[in-house]
Amino acid sequence: MTKYSLLDLVPVVEGGTVADALANAADLARHAEAHGYNRYWVAEHHGMEGIASAATAVVIAHVGAATSTIRVGAGGIMLPNHAPLQIAEQFGTLDALFPGRIDLGLGRAPGSDQRVARAIRRTLDSDPNAFPNDVVELQSYLADDGRTGITATPGAGAKPQLWILGSSLFGAQLAAMLGLPYAFASHFAPDALDQAMEIYRRDFRPSAQLERPYAMAGFNVFAADTRDEAAFLATSQQQQFVALRTGNPGKMKPPVRGYRESLPPTHARILDSVLSCSAVGDRDDVAAGIAAFVKRTGIDEVMLTSSIYDHEARKRSIAIAAEAMRVPELA
């Protein structure tokens, strides 16, 4: 059966608090674990009042303590924001707390706008183009191979599973060169998906971590017991994307009936583009959508995300998606 995992941005909803969002994250991870999800990832975003996962390693520890078997990790850590030694220490600590369960996905975007990126500044002249060197430096700390002359404590000898993340061809090339698993952010930036997967598989070089290519891609699911209810639930995410792309991000809003139909053509095109890798509907609709996506991409694992305003409706969506993953086409 195709493996399936869950990406959670730890949304802060209108009328809710950060404390609510973090409590929901732990509950959601337990729910995903019970429904057979392989891993639960949170992503690093900054300066966004609707996302509570900025302190990513802390959230992972919170979720790890609430679960027992599911892999937990970052999808991802935006490495240009951090010194590699600090990430080695943080994820070395997590690996000591939850051995064999920690994933460390690495990306080169700032996870924020440029104003917030400057406020985060690791140094005043931090260069995102140094990302490959930062990844290799981080690998050296974890391997404790002596190349840096520094021993990371914790970190030396830790074995979080390293991933390269991407939404362009750069990450595919780097993951292939380093022989690491690769995850593509097609749940919000699908345009280069097929080409990135082709490059990753074509250029992959085996490494100590991985003998052959292993690829995952993001896919949105809005599932409910009826198609009408699923379409209604999906409008919260639609509102969030339109708000973000038009410079008005905020907390996640309640769903609105007829929202998609009320949009001007330019905004509707935004949704058609960013949410093209999605399934909205009942179990059969979701199963068909995921099966077509897996067949098209040939991915080894699908990273589902289900951004829904109501927590219980979101849990139901995740449960239906797990049922959909068990259909014969995905076995």
N, C-alpha and C positions, 0 to 999 in steps of 0.2 A: 504494500500500500504506500502511496506517496505520503511522505511525512508532511505534517502541517504544524505551524507554529503561530504565535500571536504577537503582534506589535501593539504596544499601548503607549500613547502619548500622555497618559495620565491627565485627561482633560478636566479643567475646572469649568463647571457649567454655571450659567446664570442662576443666581439664587443659592449657589453652593460655595464652599470654601476650599482652600488648599488641603486642609485636614480631611475634608470629605473625599477629595480626589485621591489622596494617599490611602485612606481606608478602603476606597473602592478598588484601588490597584491591587492591594493584598487579596481582597475578596475575589477579584477577577482572576488573579493568578491561581488561586486555589481551585476556582471553577474550571479554568483551562486545564489544569493538572488532572482533575477528575474526568475530563472529557478527552483525554489522550493527546493533548497538544505536546509537541516535542520540546519547545522552548518558549519562553516569555521574555520579550525584549522591551526595553524603554529607550527613548531617544533623548539626546541632549539638545534642548532648545533654551534660549535665553531671552529675557525681556518681553515675554509673551504672557499676558495675564490669564490666558486660557490653557496654559500647559504647565504642569507642576513637576516636571522631571528635570529641571535645570541641574540640580545636584544629583547627577545620574548614579554615581556609585552608592550614594546614601539610599536612594530609592531601591536599587538592586538589593542592598542588604536588608531593607525592610521587607521586600518581596521574598527573598530567600528564606528569611526567618518564618514566613507565613506558609511556606510550602516545604515539600520533602523530597520530591523526585524530579520535577520538571527542571530543565536547564533554565537558568536566568542570566540575563546579561544586557549588554548595551547594543543598541542598533541605531545609532552608535555613539561612541565618544568622538567628538570633533577634535582631532589631535592638534591642529594648529593653535587651539586655545590653551594647551597644556604642555608642560615639560614632560617628556617621555618618562623620566624617572618618577615623577609623581603618579603617573598612570600605572607604572609598574608596581609602585607601593600600594596604591588603592586596590588594584585587581589581584595583587599578591595577597592582600588582606582578605579579599572576598574569596579567593581560592582556598585559603586556610580555613575560612569559616564554613564554606560550602564546597568541599573538594569534589572534583569531577562534575560540577554543575555550572561552571561559570563560562560565559561567552564574552568576548571582547571584540565587538565590531568597530572598525576604525574608519572615519570619514575625514575629508579635508575641507568641508564647508564650515563656516563659523557657527551655524545653527542660530543665526540672528541676522539683523541688518548691520550695516557697516558702523553705525553709531554705537550700537551695543557691542559689536566686535572690538571697537577701540577701547571701550570701557573694561572689557574682559582682559585686554592685552596681556599676554604672557611676557612679552618685551615690547618696547616701543617700535621695533622694526621686525616683528614676527612675520614670516613669509610663508603663506600657504603652499608655495612651490617647493618648500623643504619637506613636504609631507613624506615622500619616499624615504628620505634620510631619517626622519623621525620614527617611522615604522621600524626601520632596521635597528635604530638605537634602542627602541623599546624591546624588540626581540632579543637584543644582546643582554639587556638587564634581566629578562625572564630566564634566558638560557644560562646566565651567570658564566659567560665564556671569557671574561676578563678583558674584552676589547675596549670597554669604556674606562677601566681602572677603578670602577665604583661597584660596590656590592649593594644591590637594592634589598633592603630589609624592612618589611616583607617584600617579596617579589622574586628574589633569586631562587630558581628552581620551580617556581609556580607554573602551572600548566592551564591557564585559561585558554579556551579555544579561540584563536585569532581569526578574524574575518576582515576582508576589505569590502567596504560599502561603496556604492557609486550610483550616479544618475546620468553618467556620461561614459565615454570610452576610456577615460583616464584610469578609473578604478579597475576596469576589466584588464587593462594592460598590466597594471601593477600587481593585481592578484595573480595573474598568469605568471609573471616574472618571478614572484616570490613563492609560488606554489601554495597559495592559501585559498580557502573557500571564499566565494564571492556572492554578495547579496546586492540585488539591483532594486532601486527605489521606484519601481513601476507603479506603486499605489498613488504617486502624485506627480511623477515625471517619467512617463512611459515612452517618450519619443525614440530614444536610442536603445531600447531594450533588446531588440533582436540582433542588432549589430554588435552590441556589447557582449551578448552571450556567444556569438560566433567568434569574436576575437579572443575571449577568455578561453574557450575550449581549444581553439586552434593553436594558441601560443603557450598553453599551460606547460610549466616545467615541474616535474615531481619534486617534492621537498620532504624534509623529515616529518612534517605534520601531515602531508597529504600526498598520496600516490597518484591520484587521478582527479580531474576537475570535479568540483562539487558546487553546484549553483542553486541559489534561492532567489525568488523574486516576490515583491509585494503585490497584494491583491486585496481590494476592498470588498467587504461583504456586508450587506444590509439585509438580514434574513428575518422573517417573521412567519407566523402561521398562515398568513394570507399575503397575496401580492400587494394589495392596497395598503395594508399596514406597513409592509417593508418599504414601499415607495414613500410613505409618510415619514417613517423614521429616518430615511436617507437625507431628508431635507436639512437636518441640522448640520451635517457635514458639508452639504452644498452651500449653505449660508456661510460656513466657516471659510471655505475656499474662496468664495467671492469676496468676503471681507478682507482676507489676507492679500489677495491679488489686487485689490483696489485701495490698499493702504489703510484699512480700518480693522485690524485684528482685535479680537476681544474674547470674552468667555463664550463657551459653546451655548448657542441659543436653542430654545425648544423648537421642535419640528413645526412646520407650517404647511397646511394642505394647499396644493397648487403652486408652491413656491417656484419650481422650475419653469412652469408655464408663465409666471408673472415677470420673468427676467427679460431685459432688453437683449437683442441678438448678440451683442458683444459679450455680455456676461454669460449667456448660454453657451457660447463657444468656449469660454474658459472652462466651464464644467465638462463639456464634451471632450476637451483635451486632457485635463488633469485626471479625470475620473474614468478614462476609457478602459482601464483594467479593473472592472468592478462587476459584481453580480448583485442584483436587487430582486428579491422575490421570496418564494417559499423554498422548501428543501430541494425540490426537483429543479427549480430555476437555478439555485445556487450550485447544485451538483453539476448541472450542464455547463454553467459558466466557468467553474473551476476546471472541469475536465477539458474544456476547449483551451483554456489558458495553459494548462500543463502540457497538452498535446502540441500546442504551437511553440512553446518555449523549450520543451524537453527538460525542465528544471527538476532537480532532485527533491526539492522541498518548496512548499509554498508558505510565504509569510503573510498570514491573514491579518487584516486590521478592520475593526468594526466600530467606528466612531459614532456613537449613538447617545443622545442626551439622557435618556432615562436608564439608570443603571440596571434595573431588572430586565428591561427590554434588550439591553446590550448583552446581558448574560444569556438570554434566550437566543439571540442571534448567534452567539458563539457556540451554543449547544447545537443549534440547527446546522451550522457550518460543519461541526464535527460529524454529525450524522451524514451530511452530504459527502464528506471525504471517504466514507465507507462504501459508496456505490461501486459496482463492478468496474466502471471505467477508470477509477482511480486506484484500484487495488493492484 
